[in-house]
Amino acid sequence: MKKWIRRFSVLAYCSLIFYLSSRPFPKGLPSFQGMDKGMHFFEYGFLAFLMYRMVSVEKFSLFRTCPVMMSWILTVLYGISDEIHQHFIPTRSMEFLDWVMDTMGALFVLQILKWRKREET
């Protein structure tokens, strides 16, 4: 049961990201220079946390042996797909720096989880 709850939480959060990315950026709102980069960092950091929780209970041997690496790869790939998706949304754009921040947020959270796990053993 725990496995399915963790899978659902990843699916639900990815669906939320997809929904928010599908919304055109409202016209007339001031641009929050750089603030969206921080949002990408935290958004994908949380996704990486959810991915790690999901991957760590899976039975696939690759997932069990490298949960941090597999969580990072899955999160980064979703970040790429999100940026490509935004390319097709009016008033949105595909930005390399957004993807870099997605990647860095995931890496930051997963590194903390890795250090925490190391301290427990």
N, CA, C and O atoms as a Tinker XYZ file with bonds, in Angstrom:
   484  protein
     1  N      0.822000   -1.198000    0.000000    73     2
     2  CA     0.000000    0.000000    0.000000    64     1     3
     3  C      0.864000    1.259000    0.000000    63     2     4     5
     4  O      0.565000    2.226000   -0.701000    81     3
     5  N      1.943000    1.240000    0.795000    73     3     6
     6  CA     2.835000    2.395000    0.873000    64     5     7
     7  C      3.390000    2.747000   -0.507000    63     6     8     9
     8  O      3.527000    3.919000   -0.858000    81     7
     9  N      3.704000    1.714000   -1.276000    73     7    10
    10  CA     4.257000    1.913000   -2.607000    64     9    11
    11  C      3.275000    2.686000   -3.491000    63    10    12    13
    12  O      3.679000    3.601000   -4.208000    81    11
    13  N      2.006000    2.330000   -3.447000    73    11    14
    14  CA     0.999000    2.972000   -4.290000    64    13    15
    15  C      0.746000    4.410000   -3.870000    63    14    16    17
    16  O      0.521000    5.273000   -4.719000    81    15
    17  N      0.780000    4.676000   -2.585000    73    15    18
    18  CA     0.606000    6.049000   -2.109000    64    17    19
    19  C      1.758000    6.921000   -2.604000    63    18    20    21
    20  O      1.548000    8.055000   -3.035000    81    19
    21  N      2.957000    6.391000   -2.540000    73    19    22
    22  CA     4.120000    7.156000   -3.009000    64    21    23
    23  C      4.083000    7.372000   -4.513000    63    22    24    25
    24  O      4.437000    8.445000   -5.001000    81    23
    25  N      3.660000    6.363000   -5.239000    73    23    26
    26  CA     3.516000    6.525000   -6.694000    64    25    27
    27  C      2.466000    7.586000   -7.013000    63    26    28    29
    28  O      2.675000    8.436000   -7.879000    81    27
    29  N      1.335000    7.530000   -6.310000    73    27    30
    30  CA     0.265000    8.491000   -6.544000    64    29    31
    31  C      0.723000    9.911000   -6.217000    63    30    32    33
    32  O      0.372000   10.849000   -6.932000    81    31
    33  N      1.501000   10.082000   -5.145000    73    31    34
    34  CA     1.952000   11.432000   -4.791000    64    33    35
    35  C      2.842000   12.012000   -5.888000    63    34    36    37
    36  O      2.761000   13.205000   -6.179000    81    35
    37  N      3.684000   11.187000   -6.496000    73    35    38
    38  CA     4.516000   11.665000   -7.611000    64    37    39
    39  C      3.638000   12.013000   -8.810000    63    38    40    41
    40  O      3.817000   13.059000   -9.434000    81    39
    41  N      2.706000   11.148000   -9.124000    73    39    42
    42  CA     1.808000   11.393000  -10.254000    64    41    43
    43  C      0.981000   12.664000  -10.034000    63    42    44    45
    44  O      0.830000   13.476000  -10.947000    81    43
    45  N      0.453000   12.830000   -8.831000    73    43    46
    46  CA    -0.359000   14.011000   -8.529000    64    45    47
    47  C      0.474000   15.290000   -8.626000    63    46    48    49
    48  O      0.014000   16.288000   -9.180000    81    47
    49  N      1.690000   15.264000   -8.095000    73    47    50
    50  CA     2.532000   16.457000   -8.135000    64    49    51
    51  C      2.975000   16.772000   -9.566000    63    50    52    53
    52  O      3.009000   17.938000   -9.960000    81    51
    53  N      3.312000   15.748000  -10.339000    73    51    54
    54  CA     3.664000   15.972000  -11.749000    64    53    55
    55  C      2.470000   16.529000  -12.512000    63    54    56    57
    56  O      2.632000   17.377000  -13.390000    81    55
    57  N      1.284000   16.060000  -12.185000    73    55    58
    58  CA     0.067000   16.587000  -12.827000    64    57    59
    59  C     -0.146000   18.054000  -12.468000    63    58    60    61
    60  O     -0.553000   18.850000  -13.315000    81    59
    61  N      0.127000   18.411000  -11.218000    73    59    62
    62  CA     0.017000   19.807000  -10.802000    64    61    63
    63  C      1.013000   20.684000  -11.565000    63    62    64    65
    64  O      0.659000   21.763000  -12.042000    81    63
    65  N      2.251000   20.219000  -11.677000    73    63    66
    66  CA     3.261000   20.966000  -12.439000    64    65    67
    67  C      2.798000   21.136000  -13.884000    63    66    68    69
    68  O      2.891000   22.228000  -14.446000    81    67
    69  N      2.300000   20.057000  -14.483000    73    67    70
    70  CA     1.831000   20.115000  -15.866000    64    69    71
    71  C      0.682000   21.121000  -16.009000    63    70    72    73
    72  O      0.658000   21.917000  -16.947000    81    71
    73  N     -0.259000   21.077000  -15.079000    73    71    74
    74  CA    -1.392000   21.997000  -15.124000    64    73    75
    75  C     -0.917000   23.451000  -15.026000    63    74    76    77
    76  O     -1.322000   24.297000  -15.823000    81    75
    77  N     -0.061000   23.729000  -14.049000    73    75    78
    78  CA     0.436000   25.100000  -13.875000    64    77    79
    79  C      1.255000   25.559000  -15.075000    63    78    80    81
    80  O      1.222000   26.734000  -15.440000    81    79
    81  N      1.987000   24.638000  -15.687000    73    79    82
    82  CA     2.771000   24.978000  -16.876000    64    81    83
    83  C      1.892000   25.196000  -18.101000    63    82    84    85
    84  O      2.305000   25.846000  -19.061000    81    83
    85  N      0.696000   24.658000  -18.063000    73    83    86
    86  CA    -0.225000   24.796000  -19.199000    64    85    87
    87  C     -0.952000   26.131000  -19.200000    63    86    88    89
    88  O     -1.546000   26.521000  -20.205000    81    87
    89  N     -0.905000   26.820000  -18.088000    73    87    90
    90  CA    -1.594000   28.096000  -17.959000    64    89    91
    91  C     -0.737000   29.198000  -18.579000    63    90    92    93
    92  O      0.443000   29.328000  -18.255000    81    91
    93  N     -1.327000   29.983000  -19.463000    73    91    94
    94  CA    -0.554000   31.108000  -20.004000    64    93    95
    95  C     -0.205000   32.086000  -18.889000    63    94    96    97
    96  O     -0.987000   32.288000  -17.959000    81    95
    97  N      0.957000   32.681000  -18.990000    73    95    98
    98  CA     1.356000   33.684000  -18.010000    64    97    99
    99  C      0.435000   34.872000  -18.180000    63    98   100   101
   100  O      0.313000   35.397000  -19.287000    81    99
   101  N     -0.227000   35.316000  -17.102000    73    99   102
   102  CA    -1.195000   36.416000  -17.230000    64   101   103
   103  C     -0.552000   37.693000  -17.768000    63   102   104   105
   104  O      0.509000   38.116000  -17.307000    81   103
   105  N     -1.210000   38.288000  -18.739000    73   103   106
   106  CA    -0.709000   39.540000  -19.311000    64   105   107
   107  C     -0.909000   40.663000  -18.301000    63   106   108   109
   108  O     -1.875000   40.662000  -17.538000    81   107
   109  N     -0.010000   41.597000  -18.304000    73   107   110
   110  CA    -0.132000   42.746000  -17.441000    64   109   111
   111  C      0.507000   42.575000  -16.076000    63   110   112   113
   112  O      0.689000   43.555000  -15.353000    81   111
   113  N      0.852000   41.347000  -15.709000    73   111   114
   114  CA     1.539000   41.155000  -14.428000    64   113   115
   115  C      2.994000   41.543000  -14.581000    63   114   116   117
   116  O      3.611000   41.257000  -15.607000    81   115
   117  N      3.541000   42.184000  -13.582000    73   115   118
   118  CA     4.956000   42.529000  -13.678000    64   117   119
   119  C      5.811000   41.269000  -13.660000    63   118   120   121
   120  O      5.471000   40.280000  -13.011000    81   119
   121  N      6.890000   41.320000  -14.362000    73   119   122
   122  CA     7.817000   40.191000  -14.377000    64   121   123
   123  C      8.579000   40.151000  -13.066000    63   122   124   125
   124  O      9.124000   41.165000  -12.630000    81   123
   125  N      8.617000   39.028000  -12.458000    73   123   126
   126  CA     9.362000   38.853000  -11.213000    64   125   127
   127  C     10.758000   38.383000  -11.574000    63   126   128   129
   128  O     11.052000   37.188000  -11.542000    81   127
   129  N     11.606000   39.323000  -11.912000    73   127   130
   130  CA    12.945000   39.021000  -12.383000    64   129   131
   131  C     13.662000   38.083000  -11.420000    63   130   132   133
   132  O     13.965000   38.457000  -10.287000    81   131
   133  N     13.925000   36.884000  -11.870000    73   131   134
   134  CA    14.676000   35.929000  -11.090000    64   133   135
   135  C     13.861000   35.146000  -10.080000    63   134   136   137
   136  O     14.290000   34.080000   -9.641000    81   135
   137  N     12.692000   35.652000   -9.700000    73   135   138
   138  CA    11.896000   34.951000   -8.696000    64   137   139
   139  C     11.409000   33.601000   -9.215000    63   138   140   141
   140  O     11.313000   32.636000   -8.457000    81   139
   141  N     11.106000   33.538000  -10.496000    73   139   142
   142  CA    10.633000   32.268000  -11.046000    64   141   143
   143  C     11.723000   31.204000  -11.010000    63   142   144   145
   144  O     11.420000   30.012000  -10.957000    81   143
   145  N     12.970000   31.615000  -11.039000    73   143   146
   146  CA    14.075000   30.649000  -10.967000    64   145   147
   147  C     14.098000   29.982000   -9.591000    63   146   148   149
   148  O     14.326000   28.778000   -9.478000    81   147
   149  N     13.861000   30.777000   -8.553000    73   147   150
   150  CA    13.787000   30.217000   -7.208000    64   149   151
   151  C     12.607000   29.269000   -7.061000    63   150   152   153
   152  O     12.694000   28.251000   -6.374000    81   151
   153  N     11.509000   29.612000   -7.713000    73   151   154
   154  CA    10.339000   28.738000   -7.667000    64   153   155
   155  C     10.645000   27.407000   -8.341000    63   154   156   157
   156  O     10.231000   26.354000   -7.857000    81   155
   157  N     11.371000   27.452000   -9.459000    73   155   158
   158  CA    11.784000   26.214000  -10.135000    64   157   159
   159  C     12.659000   25.374000   -9.203000    63   158   160   161
   160  O     12.493000   24.157000   -9.118000    81   159
   161  N     13.578000   26.019000   -8.514000    73   159   162
   162  CA    14.492000   25.323000   -7.606000    64   161   163
   163  C     13.703000   24.552000   -6.545000    63   162   164   165
   164  O     13.944000   23.362000   -6.339000    81   163
   165  N     12.769000   25.215000   -5.875000    73   163   166
   166  CA    12.010000   24.574000   -4.805000    64   165   167
   167  C     10.983000   23.573000   -5.344000    63   166   168   169
   168  O     10.759000   22.520000   -4.746000    81   167
   169  N     10.369000   23.905000   -6.464000    73   167   170
   170  CA     9.364000   23.022000   -7.071000    64   169   171
   171  C      9.974000   21.666000   -7.427000    63   170   172   173
   172  O      9.398000   20.619000   -7.133000    81   171
   173  N     11.133000   21.699000   -8.056000    73   171   174
   174  CA    11.763000   20.447000   -8.469000    64   173   175
   175  C     12.557000   19.798000   -7.340000    63   174   176   177
   176  O     12.827000   18.598000   -7.386000    81   175
   177  N     12.927000   20.565000   -6.343000    73   175   178
   178  CA    13.499000   19.967000   -5.142000    64   177   179
   179  C     12.468000   19.090000   -4.454000    63   178   180   181
   180  O     12.775000   17.983000   -4.012000    81   179
   181  N     11.236000   19.595000   -4.366000    73   179   182
   182  CA    10.164000   18.812000   -3.754000    64   181   183
   183  C      9.830000   17.594000   -4.610000    63   182   184   185
   184  O      9.579000   16.513000   -4.076000    81   183
   185  N      9.825000   17.760000   -5.934000    73   183   186
   186  CA     9.579000   16.614000   -6.818000    64   185   187
   187  C     10.654000   15.556000   -6.614000    63   186   188   189
   188  O     10.347000   14.364000   -6.579000    81   187
   189  N     11.904000   15.972000   -6.480000    73   187   190
   190  CA    12.993000   15.012000   -6.256000    64   189   191
   191  C     12.791000   14.258000   -4.940000    63   190   192   193
   192  O     13.055000   13.059000   -4.860000    81   191
   193  N     12.321000   14.967000   -3.910000    73   191   194
   194  CA    12.026000   14.326000   -2.628000    64   193   195
   195  C     10.949000   13.258000   -2.807000    63   194   196   197
   196  O     11.088000   12.142000   -2.306000    81   195
   197  N      9.872000   13.604000   -3.526000    73   195   198
   198  CA     8.805000   12.631000   -3.766000    64   197   199
   199  C      9.306000   11.456000   -4.607000    63   198   200   201
   200  O      8.950000   10.306000   -4.350000    81   199
   201  N     10.127000   11.749000   -5.603000    73   199   202
   202  CA    10.705000   10.682000   -6.442000    64   201   203
   203  C     11.551000    9.736000   -5.590000    63   202   204   205
   204  O     11.467000    8.516000   -5.732000    81   203
   205  N     12.360000   10.309000   -4.711000    73   203   206
   206  CA    13.220000    9.493000   -3.856000    64   205   207
   207  C     12.373000    8.581000   -2.966000    63   206   208   209
   208  O     12.679000    7.399000   -2.809000    81   207
   209  N     11.324000    9.128000   -2.397000    73   207   210
   210  CA    10.449000    8.312000   -1.549000    64   209   211
   211  C      9.823000    7.186000   -2.358000    63   210   212   213
   212  O      9.673000    6.074000   -1.851000    81   211
   213  N      9.456000    7.455000   -3.607000    73   211   214
   214  CA     8.861000    6.430000   -4.455000    64   213   215
   215  C      9.901000    5.380000   -4.854000    63   214   216   217
   216  O      9.669000    4.178000   -4.719000    81   215
   217  N     11.032000    5.844000   -5.340000    73   215   218
   218  CA    12.065000    4.945000   -5.852000    64   217   219
   219  C     12.622000    4.047000   -4.745000    63   218   220   221
   220  O     12.961000    2.890000   -4.993000    81   219
   221  N     12.714000    4.572000   -3.543000    73   219   222
   222  CA    13.342000    3.803000   -2.463000    64   221   223
   223  C     12.531000    2.587000   -2.017000    63   222   224   225
   224  O     13.072000    1.715000   -1.337000    81   223
   225  N     11.260000    2.505000   -2.376000    73   223   226
   226  CA    10.466000    1.329000   -2.013000    64   225   227
   227  C     10.157000    0.429000   -3.209000    63   226   228   229
   228  O      9.462000   -0.576000   -3.058000    81   227
   229  N     10.656000    0.772000   -4.376000    73   227   230
   230  CA    10.430000   -0.053000   -5.565000    64   229   231
   231  C     11.285000   -1.311000   -5.506000    63   230   232   233
   232  O     12.305000   -1.351000   -4.819000    81   231
   233  N     10.861000   -2.323000   -6.224000    73   231   234
   234  CA    11.569000   -3.603000   -6.200000    64   233   235
   235  C     12.608000   -3.748000   -7.311000    63   234   236   237
   236  O     13.400000   -4.690000   -7.292000    81   235
   237  N     12.616000   -2.834000   -8.271000    73   235   238
   238  CA    13.599000   -2.919000   -9.347000    64   237   239
   239  C     14.989000   -2.771000   -8.755000    63   238   240   241
   240  O     15.236000   -1.854000   -7.972000    81   239
   241  N     15.892000   -3.657000   -9.118000    73   239   242
   242  CA    17.223000   -3.647000   -8.497000    64   241   243
   243  C     17.978000   -2.354000   -8.758000    63   242   244   245
   244  O     18.700000   -1.882000   -7.880000    81   243
   245  N     17.832000   -1.772000   -9.939000    73   243   246
   246  CA    18.518000   -0.520000  -10.247000    64   245   247
   247  C     18.037000    0.600000   -9.340000    63   246   248   249
   248  O     18.834000    1.428000   -8.897000    81   247
   249  N     16.744000    0.631000   -9.063000    73   247   250
   250  CA    16.198000    1.653000   -8.172000    64   249   251
   251  C     16.713000    1.466000   -6.753000    63   250   252   253
   252  O     17.067000    2.439000   -6.088000    81   251
   253  N     16.756000    0.229000   -6.288000    73   251   254
   254  CA    17.177000   -0.031000   -4.907000    64   253   255
   255  C     18.659000    0.237000   -4.699000    63   254   256   257
   256  O     19.056000    0.673000   -3.619000    81   255
   257  N     19.477000   -0.010000   -5.697000    73   255   258
   258  CA    20.916000    0.186000   -5.530000    64   257   259
   259  C     21.333000    1.640000   -5.667000    63   258   260   261
   260  O     22.318000    2.053000   -5.053000    81   259
   261  N     20.613000    2.425000   -6.453000    73   259   262
   262  CA    20.972000    3.826000   -6.690000    64   261   263
   263  C     19.745000    4.732000   -6.575000    63   262   264   265
   264  O     19.410000    5.410000   -7.547000    81   263
   265  N     19.064000    4.772000   -5.433000    73   263   266
   266  CA    17.829000    5.562000   -5.370000    64   265   267
   267  C     18.049000    7.057000   -5.574000    63   266   268   269
   268  O     17.202000    7.730000   -6.161000    81   267
   269  N     19.168000    7.582000   -5.100000    73   267   270
   270  CA    19.430000    9.016000   -5.266000    64   269   271
   271  C     19.645000    9.341000   -6.750000    63   270   272   273
   272  O     19.058000   10.287000   -7.277000    81   271
   273  N     20.484000    8.555000   -7.410000    73   271   274
   274  CA    20.770000    8.794000   -8.827000    64   273   275
   275  C     19.517000    8.610000   -9.687000    63   274   276   277
   276  O     19.255000    9.414000  -10.582000    81   275
   277  N     18.749000    7.560000   -9.419000    73   275   278
   278  CA    17.545000    7.324000  -10.215000    64   277   279
   279  C     16.504000    8.421000   -9.983000    63   278   280   281
   280  O     15.814000    8.830000  -10.917000    81   279
   281  N     16.390000    8.892000   -8.754000    73   279   282
   282  CA    15.451000    9.985000   -8.457000    64   281   283
   283  C     15.865000   11.249000   -9.191000    63   282   284   285
   284  O     15.026000   11.967000   -9.736000    81   283
   285  N     17.166000   11.516000   -9.202000    73   283   286
   286  CA    17.669000   12.704000   -9.889000    64   285   287
   287  C     17.412000   12.606000  -11.395000    63   286   288   289
   288  O     16.962000   13.570000  -12.014000    81   287
   289  N     17.694000   11.461000  -11.969000    73   287   290
   290  CA    17.489000   11.273000  -13.417000    64   289   291
   291  C     16.014000   11.457000  -13.777000    63   290   292   293
   292  O     15.692000   12.164000  -14.732000    81   291
   293  N     15.121000   10.827000  -13.018000    73   291   294
   294  CA    13.688000   10.953000  -13.308000    64   293   295
   295  C     13.208000   12.394000  -13.173000    63   294   296   297
   296  O     12.402000   12.864000  -13.976000    81   295
   297  N     13.704000   13.091000  -12.158000    73   295   298
   298  CA    13.304000   14.487000  -11.949000    64   297   299
   299  C     13.828000   15.376000  -13.071000    63   298   300   301
   300  O     13.105000   16.236000  -13.575000    81   299
   301  N     15.072000   15.173000  -13.459000    73   299   302
   302  CA    15.669000   15.967000  -14.540000    64   301   303
   303  C     14.933000   15.727000  -15.857000    63   302   304   305
   304  O     14.672000   16.670000  -16.605000    81   303
   305  N     14.602000   14.482000  -16.138000    73   303   306
   306  CA    13.863000   14.180000  -17.369000    64   305   307
   307  C     12.481000   14.830000  -17.365000    63   306   308   309
   308  O     12.014000   15.319000  -18.393000    81   307
   309  N     11.836000   14.831000  -16.205000    73   307   310
   310  CA    10.534000   15.501000  -16.145000    64   309   311
   311  C     10.702000   17.007000  -16.343000    63   310   312   313
   312  O      9.861000   17.646000  -16.976000    81   311
   313  N     11.772000   17.573000  -15.809000    73   311   314
   314  CA    12.052000   18.997000  -16.008000    64   313   315
   315  C     12.241000   19.334000  -17.480000    63   314   316   317
   316  O     11.760000   20.362000  -17.956000    81   315
   317  N     12.942000   18.464000  -18.194000    73   315   318
   318  CA    13.133000   18.673000  -19.641000    64   317   319
   319  C     11.783000   18.629000  -20.347000    63   318   320   321
   320  O     11.487000   19.477000  -21.188000    81   319
   321  N     10.966000   17.632000  -19.999000    73   319   322
   322  CA     9.663000   17.513000  -20.667000    64   321   323
   323  C      8.774000   18.722000  -20.348000    63   322   324   325
   324  O      7.990000   19.154000  -21.192000    81   323
   325  N      8.894000   19.259000  -19.151000    73   323   326
   326  CA     8.109000   20.436000  -18.774000    64   325   327
   327  C      8.530000   21.663000  -19.584000    63   326   328   329
   328  O      7.683000   22.435000  -20.031000    81   327
   329  N      9.813000   21.838000  -19.767000    73   327   330
   330  CA    10.289000   22.983000  -20.563000    64   329   331
   331  C      9.869000   22.851000  -22.025000    63   330   332   333
   332  O      9.498000   23.842000  -22.653000    81   331
   333  N      9.924000   21.653000  -22.563000    73   331   334
   334  CA     9.465000   21.438000  -23.944000    64   333   335
   335  C      7.968000   21.732000  -24.033000    63   334   336   337
   336  O      7.511000   22.377000  -24.976000    81   335
   337  N      7.220000   21.260000  -23.056000    73   335   338
   338  CA     5.775000   21.512000  -23.011000    64   337   339
   339  C      5.482000   23.014000  -23.004000    63   338   340   341
   340  O      4.577000   23.467000  -23.704000    81   339
   341  N      6.228000   23.781000  -22.229000    73   339   342
   342  CA     5.997000   25.228000  -22.145000    64   341   343
   343  C      6.262000   25.944000  -23.463000    63   342   344   345
   344  O      5.718000   27.020000  -23.708000    81   343
   345  N      7.088000   25.356000  -24.302000    73   343   346
   346  CA     7.382000   25.943000  -25.611000    64   345   347
   347  C      6.095000   26.110000  -26.438000    63   346   348   349
   348  O      6.003000   27.011000  -27.271000    81   347
   349  N      5.113000   25.241000  -26.202000    73   347   350
   350  CA     3.887000   25.245000  -26.993000    64   349   351
   351  C      2.745000   26.020000  -26.331000    63   350   352   353
   352  O      1.627000   26.028000  -26.847000    81   351
   353  N      3.010000   26.662000  -25.213000    73   351   354
   354  CA     1.981000   27.403000  -24.482000    64   353   355
   355  C      2.150000   28.895000  -24.768000    63   354   356   357
   356  O      3.245000   29.434000  -24.613000    81   355
   357  N      1.057000   29.573000  -25.189000    73   355   358
   358  CA     1.159000   31.021000  -25.436000    64   357   359
   359  C      1.632000   31.757000  -24.178000    63   358   360   361
   360  O      1.234000   31.409000  -23.066000    81   359
   361  N      2.443000   32.730000  -24.348000    73   359   362
   362  CA     3.060000   33.571000  -23.315000    64   361   363
   363  C      4.041000   32.812000  -22.425000    63   362   364   365
   364  O      4.533000   33.372000  -21.446000    81   363
   365  N      4.330000   31.573000  -22.736000    73   363   366
   366  CA     5.347000   30.802000  -22.009000    64   365   367
   367  C      6.504000   30.558000  -22.954000    63   366   368   369
   368  O      6.375000   30.716000  -24.168000    81   367
   369  N      7.625000   30.176000  -22.394000    73   367   370
   370  CA     8.766000   29.872000  -23.249000    64   369   371
   371  C      9.595000   28.762000  -22.622000    63   370   372   373
   372  O      9.538000   28.521000  -21.416000    81   371
   373  N     10.347000   28.109000  -23.451000    73   371   374
   374  CA    11.261000   27.066000  -23.014000    64   373   375
   375  C     12.580000   27.767000  -22.671000    63   374   376   377
   376  O     13.200000   28.388000  -23.534000    81   375
   377  N     13.002000   27.664000  -21.411000    73   375   378
   378  CA    14.216000   28.353000  -20.989000    64   377   379
   379  C     15.216000   27.365000  -20.389000    63   378   380   381
   380  O     14.893000   26.594000  -19.486000    81   379
   381  N     16.414000   27.412000  -20.909000    73   379   382
   382  CA    17.477000   26.552000  -20.416000    64   381   383
   383  C     17.765000   26.817000  -18.942000    63   382   384   385
   384  O     17.995000   25.875000  -18.183000    81   383
   385  N     17.757000   28.073000  -18.528000    73   383   386
   386  CA    18.058000   28.416000  -17.133000    64   385   387
   387  C     16.988000   27.864000  -16.178000    63   386   388   389
   388  O     17.305000   27.509000  -15.043000    81   387
   389  N     15.740000   27.791000  -16.621000    73   387   390
   390  CA    14.702000   27.160000  -15.795000    64   389   391
   391  C     15.049000   25.698000  -15.546000    63   390   392   393
   392  O     14.948000   25.209000  -14.421000    81   391
   393  N     15.456000   25.008000  -16.598000    73   391   394
   394  CA    15.829000   23.599000  -16.464000    64   393   395
   395  C     17.053000   23.441000  -15.563000    63   394   396   397
   396  O     17.122000   22.498000  -14.774000    81   395
   397  N     18.009000   24.348000  -15.673000    73   395   398
   398  CA    19.181000   24.298000  -14.792000    64   397   399
   399  C     18.742000   24.434000  -13.336000    63   398   400   401
   400  O     19.247000   23.715000  -12.473000    81   399
   401  N     17.824000   25.331000  -13.055000    73   399   402
   402  CA    17.340000   25.500000  -11.689000    64   401   403
   403  C     16.545000   24.282000  -11.222000    63   402   404   405
   404  O     16.620000   23.908000  -10.051000    81   403
   405  N     15.787000   23.661000  -12.125000    73   403   406
   406  CA    15.099000   22.407000  -11.790000    64   405   407
   407  C     16.126000   21.364000  -11.356000    63   406   408   409
   408  O     15.962000   20.692000  -10.337000    81   407
   409  N     17.167000   21.248000  -12.137000    73   407   410
   410  CA    18.217000   20.268000  -11.882000    64   409   411
   411  C     18.943000   20.555000  -10.576000    63   410   412   413
   412  O     19.218000   19.640000   -9.799000    81   411
   413  N     19.251000   21.813000  -10.336000    73   411   414
   414  CA    19.968000   22.178000   -9.117000    64   413   415
   415  C     19.105000   21.972000   -7.875000    63   414   416   417
   416  O     19.610000   21.525000   -6.844000    81   415
   417  N     17.821000   22.287000   -7.955000    73   415   418
   418  CA    16.921000   22.057000   -6.831000    64   417   419
   419  C     16.829000   20.587000   -6.482000    63   418   420   421
   420  O     16.854000   20.212000   -5.310000    81   419
   421  N     16.723000   19.757000   -7.508000    73   419   422
   422  CA    16.675000   18.307000   -7.289000    64   421   423
   423  C     17.981000   17.816000   -6.677000    63   422   424   425
   424  O     17.972000   17.025000   -5.733000    81   423
   425  N     19.089000   18.280000   -7.208000    73   423   426
   426  CA    20.404000   17.867000   -6.701000    64   425   427
   427  C     20.593000   18.288000   -5.242000    63   426   428   429
   428  O     21.124000   17.519000   -4.441000    81   427
   429  N     20.174000   19.470000   -4.904000    73   427   430
   430  CA    20.312000   19.988000   -3.537000    64   429   431
   431  C     19.543000   19.119000   -2.538000    63   430   432   433
   432  O     20.095000   18.695000   -1.522000    81   431
   433  N     18.271000   18.859000   -2.832000    73   431   434
   434  CA    17.443000   18.070000   -1.921000    64   433   435
   435  C     17.954000   16.636000   -1.819000    63   434   436   437
   436  O     18.009000   16.069000   -0.727000    81   435
   437  N     18.322000   16.057000   -2.943000    73   435   438
   438  CA    18.804000   14.679000   -2.915000    64   437   439
   439  C     20.138000   14.554000   -2.187000    63   438   440   441
   440  O     20.402000   13.537000   -1.546000    81   439
   441  N     20.972000   15.574000   -2.281000    73   439   442
   442  CA    22.233000   15.549000   -1.537000    64   441   443
   443  C     21.964000   15.592000   -0.032000    63   442   444   445
   444  O     22.626000   14.896000    0.738000    81   443
   445  N     21.009000   16.397000    0.382000    73   443   446
   446  CA    20.635000   16.440000    1.803000    64   445   447
   447  C     20.124000   15.067000    2.252000    63   446   448   449
   448  O     20.502000   14.583000    3.319000    81   447
   449  N     19.273000   14.445000    1.445000    73   447   450
   450  CA    18.773000   13.115000    1.788000    64   449   451
   451  C     19.900000   12.096000    1.872000    63   450   452   453
   452  O     19.901000   11.225000    2.741000    81   451
   453  N     20.850000   12.215000    0.967000    73   451   454
   454  CA    21.996000   11.293000    0.970000    64   453   455
   455  C     22.833000   11.481000    2.232000    63   454   456   457
   456  O     23.230000   10.496000    2.854000    81   455
   457  N     23.106000   12.716000    2.619000    73   455   458
   458  CA    23.873000   12.985000    3.838000    64   457   459
   459  C     23.122000   12.490000    5.066000    63   458   460   461
   460  O     23.711000   11.917000    5.984000    81   459
   461  N     21.829000   12.717000    5.067000    73   459   462
   462  CA    21.011000   12.293000    6.213000    64   461   463
   463  C     21.014000   10.774000    6.355000    63   462   464   465
   464  O     21.112000   10.245000    7.462000    81   463
   465  N     20.907000   10.087000    5.234000    73   463   466
   466  CA    20.928000    8.624000    5.253000    64   465   467
   467  C     22.287000    8.108000    5.725000    63   466   468   469
   468  O     22.365000    7.124000    6.460000    81   467
   469  N     23.350000    8.776000    5.299000    73   467   470
   470  CA    24.702000    8.377000    5.703000    64   469   471
   471  C     24.881000    8.537000    7.211000    63   470   472   473
   472  O     25.537000    7.712000    7.846000    81   471
   473  N     24.303000    9.591000    7.788000    73   471   474
   474  CA    24.417000    9.808000    9.231000    64   473   475
   475  C     23.647000    8.768000   10.032000    63   474   476   477
   476  O     24.021000    8.444000   11.159000    81   475
   477  N     22.561000    8.239000    9.446000    73   475   478
   478  CA    21.762000    7.238000   10.139000    64   477   479
   479  C     22.482000    5.901000   10.239000    63   478   480   481
   480  O     22.222000    5.125000   11.158000    81   479
   481  N     23.383000    5.626000    9.304000    73   479   482
   482  CA    24.083000    4.337000    9.323000    64   481   483
   483  C     25.396000    4.388000   10.045000    63   482   484
   484  O     26.090000    3.375000   10.137000    81   483
